[in-house]
């Protein structure tokens, strides 16, 4: 079954809610074991790489704002592009 645009948006919102709750393990559960995250020019592989990205993000979450620019999804692929801005 192919995900609908509405389902992708719903999952993106749920993911955002988990980030705001700062629940690292729940956040990790959203990703496949072989996923790759690119964060500020660095590629982080697997769930260990994801945990490092989460640790960095949670450390800086109060000093930056992540502004979603692009949200796309097809099949099992989910892509969100953010602009990282200093928090005012």
C-alpha positions as CSV (number, residue, x, y, z in Angstrom):
1,X,0.0,0.0,0.0
2,X,1.4,3.4,-1.0
3,X,1.3,6.1,1.6
4,X,-0.9,9.0,0.9
5,X,0.2,12.6,1.1
6,X,-2.1,13.0,4.1
7,X,-0.5,10.0,5.8
8,X,3.0,11.4,5.2
9,X,2.0,14.8,6.6
10,X,0.4,13.0,9.6
11,X,3.7,11.0,10.2
12,X,5.8,14.2,9.8
13,X,3.7,15.9,12.5
14,X,4.0,12.9,14.8
15,X,7.8,13.0,14.3
16,X,7.8,16.7,15.1
17,X,5.9,16.0,18.3
18,X,8.4,13.4,19.3
19,X,11.3,15.8,18.7
20,X,9.5,18.5,20.8
21,X,9.1,16.0,23.6
22,X,12.8,15.2,23.4
23,X,12.2,11.5,23.4
24,X,15.3,10.1,21.8
25,X,14.4,6.4,21.7
26,X,11.0,7.0,20.4
27,X,12.6,9.2,17.7
28,X,15.0,6.5,16.8
29,X,12.1,4.1,16.3
30,X,10.8,6.1,13.4
31,X,13.9,5.2,11.3
32,X,15.1,2.0,9.6
33,X,18.3,0.4,10.8
34,X,20.1,1.3,7.5
35,X,18.9,4.9,7.2
36,X,21.2,7.8,6.5
37,X,20.8,11.3,7.9
38,X,22.6,14.2,6.5
39,X,23.0,16.9,9.2
40,X,24.8,20.1,8.4
41,X,26.9,18.4,5.7
42,X,27.8,15.3,7.7
43,X,26.3,11.9,6.8
44,X,25.3,9.7,9.8
45,X,24.7,6.1,9.1
46,X,22.5,3.6,11.0
47,X,20.8,4.1,14.4
48,X,24.1,4.9,16.1
49,X,24.6,7.8,13.7
50,X,21.0,8.8,14.3
51,X,21.6,8.8,18.1
52,X,24.6,11.1,17.6
53,X,22.5,13.4,15.5
54,X,19.7,13.4,18.1
55,X,22.2,14.1,20.9
56,X,23.6,17.1,19.0
57,X,20.1,18.3,18.1
58,X,18.8,18.1,21.7
59,X,21.9,19.9,23.0
60,X,21.3,22.8,20.6
61,X,17.5,22.7,20.3
62,X,17.1,25.8,22.6
63,X,19.6,27.8,20.5
64,X,18.3,27.0,17.0
65,X,15.1,26.9,15.1
66,X,14.5,24.2,12.5
67,X,12.3,25.6,9.8
68,X,10.9,22.9,7.4
69,X,11.4,23.8,3.8
70,X,10.6,20.6,1.9
71,X,8.6,17.5,3.0
72,X,8.5,14.7,0.5
73,X,7.7,11.0,0.7
74,X,7.3,8.1,-1.7
75,X,7.0,4.5,-0.6
76,X,9.3,4.0,2.3
77,X,11.4,7.0,1.7
78,X,10.8,10.2,3.7
79,X,12.7,13.4,3.2
80,X,12.5,16.6,5.2
81,X,14.8,19.6,4.4
82,X,15.2,22.2,7.2
83,X,16.8,25.6,7.4
84,X,18.7,25.9,10.6
85,X,18.4,29.4,12.1
86,X,19.6,30.9,15.4
87,X,16.8,31.3,17.8
88,X,15.8,34.9,18.3
